[in-house]
């Protein structure tokens, strides 16, 4: 009997050792699930997130990365195979500088938002990095329906012939559309200012404080025109609130052709502490991007479900944008234009001031997790 008790004790010790996975402290090699908070602005430039969530069952069979819905459009569990990696919280945050601010304050870990606000946050020394391209183009100049201007040159003529300054709205001080528009005004030699008391300007820039307020301000005659991102221009045209004059990528001097508009950014602590969860998220976004570019119906379905816009609006809006997560040579060249323009406009005052894109990249970017996500997706594709 004593011998049996000793044998049982030895087996218990052996099992305890095995459960400890051979570590000296007896802890498991499998990391515990983390909480990953993901912020978006709630428009179709961030379509990759919506499509990823809506089509995850189709994607999971290819990579093993999946989501279990706890509360639709809010709470999910991220799995790698059968292992839970993270509790994912999806929240809508404000556009412009609000998303990078939420990152810097640890309100969210990963955010989808404009490249210009993210770069501005990096310039200020915020603990934020651009971790992946996401979206390009999709910014428009919109005027009232009865406005005589139907082209950029006609709009410039209207500005120069107007007795009073034209009031042009924008959604936030570092909005992508605003910076492109102001760059074009400088090229045309048109004086502008956000100071309404300033004399001698031809364009008054009006901060309406939010993309959702652009059409409201236009219809209420608070502004004469606005520059903004999809889908707000498409909504204006659909409802008869406004008329699209041109795509901002076509504005002179022409350096913002196919401009990067939105990106994926992250808090630097999250990059270090929640790497596996972020890589899993990016894997899903890469797969979603393939769907967006090959299946407009699926893209429209997700956009209308998450944003609440109509099918007609999204069928007009989505094709004006480009959806790509590849930091290729073209993307770097276009980002170089952003650095030059933001320096020209005096936006940078800190770490990025005066720097060229190559010099600023180590400060502002970290695409290492994107590379890991791409490697995983490519490996699974090769197996198939």
C-alpha positions as semicolon CSV with decimal commas, in nm:
position;residue;x (nm);y (nm);z (nm)
1;X;0,000;0,000;0,000
2;X;0,283;0,237;0,093
3;X;0,449;0,163;-0,242
4;X;0,127;0,251;-0,429
5;X;0,099;0,582;-0,241
6;X;0,459;0,670;-0,329
7;X;0,394;0,586;-0,697
8;X;0,079;0,801;-0,699
9;X;0,275;1,090;-0,546
10;X;0,545;1,061;-0,807
11;X;0,288;1,067;-1,085
12;X;0,129;1,378;-0,935
13;X;0,464;1,556;-0,933
14;X;0,525;1,452;-1,295
15;X;0,184;1,581;-1,407
16;X;0,242;1,910;-1,225
17;X;0,577;1,945;-1,398
18;X;0,424;1,880;-1,741
19;X;0,147;2,132;-1,683
20;X;0,418;2,383;-1,604
21;X;0,550;2,330;-1,960
22;X;0,904;2,287;-1,831
23;X;0,937;2,648;-1,710
24;X;1,122;2,706;-1,384
25;X;0,840;2,922;-1,247
26;X;0,578;2,664;-1,344
27;X;0,391;2,913;-1,568
28;X;0,237;2,822;-1,904
29;X;0,400;2,895;-2,239
30;X;0,059;2,995;-2,374
31;X;0,005;3,369;-2,316
32;X;-0,325;3,467;-2,157
33;X;-0,582;3,655;-2,369
34;X;-0,543;4,031;-2,383
35;X;-0,802;4,303;-2,433
36;X;-0,764;4,479;-2,766
37;X;-0,959;4,802;-2,813
38;X;-1,005;4,904;-3,176
39;X;-1,131;5,250;-3,275
40;X;-1,280;5,363;-3,605
41;X;-1,444;5,686;-3,720
42;X;-1,758;5,535;-3,872
43;X;-1,730;5,607;-4,244
44;X;-1,645;5,396;-4,545
45;X;-1,276;5,480;-4,552
46;X;-1,260;5,224;-4,270
47;X;-1,450;4,963;-4,465
48;X;-1,182;4,697;-4,417
49;X;-1,275;4,662;-4,049
50;X;-1,645;4,623;-4,123
51;X;-1,590;4,371;-4,403
52;X;-1,343;4,175;-4,188
53;X;-1,594;4,129;-3,907
54;X;-1,885;4,048;-4,138
55;X;-1,694;3,788;-4,342
56;X;-1,473;3,633;-4,076
57;X;-1,626;3,285;-4,106
58;X;-1,517;3,272;-4,468
59;X;-1,167;3,393;-4,381
60;X;-1,112;3,168;-4,079
61;X;-1,087;2,855;-4,292
62;X;-0,782;2,996;-4,467
63;X;-0,574;3,131;-4,178
64;X;-0,729;2,995;-3,858
65;X;-0,788;3,351;-3,733
66;X;-1,152;3,394;-3,631
67;X;-1,388;3,610;-3,429
68;X;-1,669;3,501;-3,201
69;X;-1,946;3,756;-3,166
70;X;-2,033;3,855;-2,809
71;X;-2,218;4,177;-2,896
72;X;-2,260;4,270;-3,261
73;X;-2,038;4,559;-3,374
74;X;-1,903;4,601;-3,021
75;X;-1,754;4,295;-2,851
76;X;-1,578;3,991;-2,997
77;X;-1,335;3,718;-2,902
78;X;-1,035;3,670;-3,131
79;X;-0,918;3,312;-3,178
80;X;-0,617;3,152;-3,342
81;X;-0,748;2,807;-3,411
82;X;-0,911;2,698;-3,085
83;X;-0,698;2,925;-2,869
84;X;-0,844;3,254;-2,753
85;X;-0,601;3,536;-2,818
86;X;-0,797;3,847;-2,723
87;X;-1,119;4,008;-2,617
88;X;-1,180;4,267;-2,887
89;X;-1,373;4,585;-2,821
90;X;-1,473;4,792;-3,124
91;X;-1,564;5,155;-3,059
92;X;-1,642;5,456;-3,273
93;X;-1,418;5,753;-3,199
94;X;-1,418;6,101;-3,347
95;X;-1,228;6,186;-3,663
96;X;-0,935;6,419;-3,710
97;X;-0,708;6,442;-3,406
98;X;-0,956;6,259;-3,181
99;X;-0,850;5,910;-3,292
100;X;-0,474;5,964;-3,233
101;X;-0,557;6,135;-2,904
102;X;-0,758;5,829;-2,799
103;X;-0,454;5,616;-2,885
104;X;-0,216;5,836;-2,690
105;X;-0,446;5,828;-2,385
106;X;-0,483;5,446;-2,397
107;X;-0,855;5,472;-2,466
108;X;-0,794;5,247;-2,767
109;X;-0,498;5,029;-2,867
110;X;-0,542;5,035;-3,244
111;X;-0,716;5,301;-3,450
112;X;-0,827;5,360;-3,807
113;X;-0,794;5,724;-3,910
114;X;-0,632;5,990;-4,125
115;X;-0,260;5,984;-4,199
116;X;-0,227;6,359;-4,139
117;X;-0,364;6,349;-3,780
118;X;-0,148;6,044;-3,703
119;X;0,164;6,218;-3,834
120;X;0,073;6,531;-3,637
121;X;0,046;6,319;-3,322
122;X;0,386;6,163;-3,389
123;X;0,528;6,511;-3,440
124;X;0,405;6,608;-3,092
125;X;0,579;6,307;-2,941
126;X;0,263;6,108;-2,870
127;X;0,317;5,731;-2,816
128;X;0,158;5,654;-3,153
129;X;0,289;5,478;-3,465
130;X;0,147;5,435;-3,814
131;X;0,148;5,057;-3,855
132;X;-0,014;5,004;-4,195
133;X;-0,154;5,182;-4,499
134;X;-0,531;5,142;-4,523
135;X;-0,698;5,368;-4,774
136;X;-0,634;5,633;-5,039
137;X;-0,827;5,911;-5,215
138;X;-1,201;5,959;-5,150
139;X;-1,195;6,335;-5,068
140;X;-1,417;6,583;-5,254
141;X;-1,502;6,951;-5,296
142;X;-1,876;7,004;-5,253
143;X;-2,079;7,319;-5,323
144;X;-2,448;7,409;-5,302
145;X;-2,667;7,261;-5,576
146;X;-2,731;7,597;-5,740
147;X;-2,366;7,703;-5,741
148;X;-2,247;7,797;-6,091
149;X;-1,908;7,628;-6,045
150;X;-1,884;7,279;-6,188
151;X;-1,507;7,245;-6,215
152;X;-1,208;7,348;-6,007
153;X;-1,117;7,633;-6,241
154;X;-1,474;7,762;-6,232
155;X;-1,460;7,745;-5,852
156;X;-1,134;7,943;-5,852
157;X;-1,295;8,204;-6,079
158;X;-1,594;8,221;-5,844
159;X;-1,361;8,285;-5,549
160;X;-1,172;8,561;-5,730
161;X;-1,487;8,734;-5,856
162;X;-1,680;8,714;-5,529
163;X;-1,721;9,042;-5,339
164;X;-1,725;8,860;-5,007
165;X;-1,497;8,575;-4,891
166;X;-1,626;8,228;-4,968
167;X;-1,688;8,018;-4,657
168;X;-1,542;7,667;-4,697
169;X;-1,606;7,409;-4,428
170;X;-1,385;7,126;-4,308
171;X;-1,423;6,868;-4,031
172;X;-1,107;6,917;-3,823
173;X;-0,783;7,122;-3,825
174;X;-0,568;6,832;-3,944
175;X;-0,825;6,676;-4,178
176;X;-0,670;6,531;-4,492
177;X;-0,918;6,713;-4,718
178;X;-0,844;7,050;-4,555
179;X;-0,469;7,020;-4,600
180;X;-0,500;6,920;-4,968
181;X;-0,744;7,205;-5,035
182;X;-0,523;7,465;-4,865
183;X;-0,224;7,339;-5,064
184;X;-0,422;7,402;-5,383
185;X;-0,527;7,750;-5,269
186;X;-0,163;7,840;-5,207
187;X;-0,075;7,715;-5,555
188;X;-0,349;7,937;-5,704
189;X;-0,229;8,238;-5,504
190;X;-0,557;8,263;-5,312
191;X;-0,538;8,406;-4,960
192;X;-0,722;8,204;-4,694
193;X;-0,752;8,194;-4,317
194;X;-0,941;8,030;-4,035
195;X;-0,946;8,362;-3,849
196;X;-1,285;8,513;-3,939
197;X;-1,174;8,858;-3,830
198;X;-0,881;8,867;-4,069
199;X;-0,918;9,110;-4,358
200;X;-0,804;9,067;-4,717
201;X;-0,873;8,695;-4,753
202;X;-1,071;8,537;-5,034
203;X;-1,157;8,214;-4,848
204;X;-1,262;8,174;-4,487
205;X;-1,194;7,824;-4,358
206;X;-1,472;7,713;-4,121
207;X;-1,426;7,426;-3,876
208;X;-1,766;7,255;-3,852
209;X;-1,618;7,010;-3,599
210;X;-1,708;6,674;-3,745
211;X;-1,765;6,506;-4,080
212;X;-2,130;6,446;-3,997
213;X;-2,182;6,822;-3,968
214;X;-2,055;6,911;-4,315
215;X;-2,388;6,859;-4,493
216;X;-2,581;7,015;-4,205
217;X;-2,369;7,330;-4,224
218;X;-2,405;7,347;-4,604
219;X;-2,784;7,309;-4,600
220;X;-2,815;7,563;-4,317
221;X;-2,617;7,822;-4,520
222;X;-2,343;7,835;-4,259
223;X;-2,089;7,763;-4,534
224;X;-2,080;7,803;-4,912
225;X;-1,885;7,483;-4,980
226;X;-1,691;7,214;-4,802
227;X;-1,403;6,975;-4,847
228;X;-1,462;6,633;-4,699
229;X;-1,426;6,261;-4,727
230;X;-1,657;5,989;-4,847
231;X;-1,937;5,912;-4,791
232;X;-2,047;6,267;-4,697
233;X;-2,017;6,408;-5,053
234;X;-2,214;6,111;-5,189
235;X;-2,481;6,172;-4,924
236;X;-2,499;6,539;-5,025
237;X;-2,549;6,448;-5,391
238;X;-2,802;6,176;-5,310
239;X;-3,015;6,405;-5,092
240;X;-2,979;6,711;-5,314
241;X;-2,795;6,900;-5,041
242;X;-2,485;6,962;-5,247
243;X;-2,302;6,910;-5,574
244;X;-1,960;6,748;-5,611
245;X;-1,726;6,978;-5,804
246;X;-1,418;6,758;-5,815
247;X;-1,210;6,492;-5,647
248;X;-0,940;6,660;-5,437
249;X;-0,673;6,431;-5,579
250;X;-0,717;6,620;-5,908
251;X;-0,640;6,962;-5,760
252;X;-0,329;7,150;-5,874
253;X;-0,038;7,132;-5,849
254;X;-0,124;6,762;-5,881
255;X;0,099;6,618;-5,614
256;X;-0,184;6,451;-5,421
257;X;-0,280;6,205;-5,692
258;X;-0,379;5,876;-5,522
259;X;-0,293;6,031;-5,187
260;X;-0,289;5,810;-4,877
261;X;-0,587;5,921;-4,671
262;X;-0,642;5,676;-4,386
263;X;-0,410;5,437;-4,208
264;X;-0,394;5,189;-3,924
265;X;-0,218;5,326;-3,616
266;X;-0,140;5,188;-3,273
267;X;-0,029;5,286;-2,926
268;X;0,337;5,193;-2,880
269;X;0,267;5,003;-2,556
270;X;0,005;4,793;-2,736
271;X;0,255;4,711;-3,011
272;X;0,487;4,565;-2,749
273;X;0,232;4,400;-2,523
274;X;-0,043;4,289;-2,763
275;X;0,153;4,188;-3,071
276;X;-0,021;3,858;-3,142
277;X;-0,369;4,012;-3,122
278;X;-0,274;4,301;-3,350
279;X;-0,117;4,063;-3,603
280;X;-0,439;3,859;-3,601
281;X;-0,644;4,172;-3,662
282;X;-0,424;4,276;-3,954
283;X;-0,453;3,927;-4,107
284;X;-0,831;3,978;-4,114
285;X;-0,796;4,329;-4,259
286;X;-0,572;4,197;-4,538
287;X;-0,833;3,937;-4,627
288;X;-1,110;4,196;-4,608
289;X;-0,919;4,420;-4,844
290;X;-0,920;4,144;-5,104
291;X;-1,298;4,120;-5,070
292;X;-1,348;4,497;-5,104
293;X;-1,148;4,507;-5,426
294;X;-1,318;4,203;-5,581
295;X;-1,677;4,214;-5,453
296;X;-1,848;4,554;-5,449
297;X;-2,177;4,396;-5,336
298;X;-2,016;4,256;-5,022
299;X;-1,843;4,588;-4,953
300;X;-2,167;4,783;-4,993
301;X;-2,353;4,539;-4,768
302;X;-2,104;4,587;-4,484
303;X;-2,088;4,964;-4,528
304;X;-2,463;5,010;-4,506
305;X;-2,488;4,776;-4,207
306;X;-2,218;4,946;-4,003
307;X;-2,261;5,309;-4,110
308;X;-2,634;5,329;-4,181
309;X;-2,594;5,486;-4,525
310;X;-2,804;5,379;-4,821
311;X;-2,698;5,133;-5,089
312;X;-2,712;5,409;-5,351
313;X;-2,478;5,628;-5,147
314;X;-2,222;5,351;-5,096
315;X;-2,229;5,239;-5,459
316;X;-2,136;5,598;-5,547
317;X;-1,893;5,646;-5,260
318;X;-1,682;5,330;-5,234
319;X;-1,548;5,338;-5,595
320;X;-1,402;5,687;-5,533
321;X;-1,160;5,533;-5,282
322;X;-0,864;5,300;-5,300
323;X;-0,824;5,020;-5,045
324;X;-0,472;4,884;-4,999
325;X;-0,256;4,772;-4,704
326;X;0,075;4,755;-4,891
327;X;0,353;5,002;-4,797
328;X;0,506;4,977;-5,144
329;X;0,722;5,228;-5,330
330;X;0,419;5,421;-5,456
331;X;0,282;5,454;-5,104
332;X;0,615;5,582;-4,971
333;X;0,637;5,832;-5,258
334;X;0,287;5,959;-5,179
335;X;0,367;5,977;-4,808
336;X;0,673;6,181;-4,898
337;X;0,436;6,436;-5,050
338;X;0,245;6,446;-4,721
339;X;0,561;6,526;-4,525
340;X;0,656;6,802;-4,767
341;X;0,306;6,953;-4,766
342;X;0,268;6,945;-4,389
343;X;0,605;7,110;-4,351
344;X;0,510;7,374;-4,611
345;X;0,186;7,449;-4,425
346;X;0,367;7,474;-4,091
347;X;0,182;7,175;-3,944
348;X;0,494;7,015;-3,800
349;X;0,649;7,191;-3,502
350;X;0,817;6,905;-3,318
351;X;0,993;6,577;-3,396
352;X;0,904;6,570;-3,766
353;X;0,966;6,936;-3,847
354;X;1,179;6,975;-4,157
355;X;1,226;6,601;-4,206
356;X;1,189;6,413;-4,532
357;X;0,986;6,093;-4,537
358;X;1,288;5,862;-4,518
359;X;1,424;6,051;-4,219
360;X;1,087;6,057;-4,046
361;X;0,990;5,695;-4,112
362;X;1,174;5,547;-3,809
363;X;0,993;5,797;-3,587
364;X;0,645;5,772;-3,735
365;X;0,614;5,416;-3,872
366;X;0,631;5,060;-3,745
367;X;0,517;4,813;-4,011
368;X;0,677;4,507;-3,847
369;X;0,344;4,357;-3,740
370;X;0,199;4,414;-4,086
371;X;0,492;4,216;-4,226
372;X;0,423;3,930;-3,984
373;X;0,055;3,930;-4,079
374;X;0,143;3,923;-4,448
375;X;0,388;3,636;-4,391
376;X;0,118;3,434;-4,218
377;X;-0,136;3,499;-4,492
378;X;0,115;3,422;-4,767
379;X;0,221;3,100;-4,595
380;X;-0,138;2,979;-4,576
381;X;-0,195;3,077;-4,939
382;X;0,113;2,879;-5,044
383;X;-0,017;2,572;-4,856
384;X;-0,342;2,591;-5,051
